[in-house]
Amino acid sequence: MKCKGCKLDAECMVKPEEMALVREDGKIVDKWAIRTTEMIARELEKLKAI
């Protein structure tokens, strides 16, 4: 199953073990880690708003 650009939904269809490191513009990118970091940042912003 490939990432379908779901805007970091919690119901992501891609399992961590299916997310391989990829090379983009000569850099190695971990898209699963980026997604997780974005989700954490979003939750922290929600907490700040309370």
LINJO-V173266 format. One record per residue. N is the residue number from 1. SS is DSSP state (h for helix, s for strand, l for the rest). PHI is phi as a letter, one per 30 degrees, with the letter a starting at -180 (* if undefined). PSI is psi as a letter, one per 30 degrees, with the letter a starting at -180 (none if undefined). Layout:
n: [N:N]
ss: [SS:SS]
phi: [PHI:PHI]
psi: [PSI:PSI]
This chain:
n: [1:2:3:4:5:6:7:8:9:10:11:12:13:14:15:16:17:18:19:20:21:22:23:24:25:26:27:28:29:30:31:32:33:34:35:36:37:38:39:40:41:42:43:44:45:46:47:48:49:50]
ss: [l:l:l:l:l:l:l:l:l:l:l:l:l:l:l:h:h:h:l:l:l:s:s:s:l:l:s:s:s:l:h:h:h:h:h:h:h:h:h:h:h:h:h:h:h:h:h:h:h:l]
phi: [*:c:d:c:i:d:i:i:d:d:d:e:d:c:d:e:d:d:c:d:d:b:c:b:h:i:c:d:b:c:d:d:d:d:d:d:d:d:d:d:d:d:d:d:d:d:d:d:d:d]
psi: [k:l:k:g:h:g:h:h:k:f:h:k:f:k:l:e:f:f:j:l:k:l:k:k:h:g:k:k:k:j:e:e:e:e:e:e:e:e:e:e:e:e:e:e:e:e:e:e:f:none]
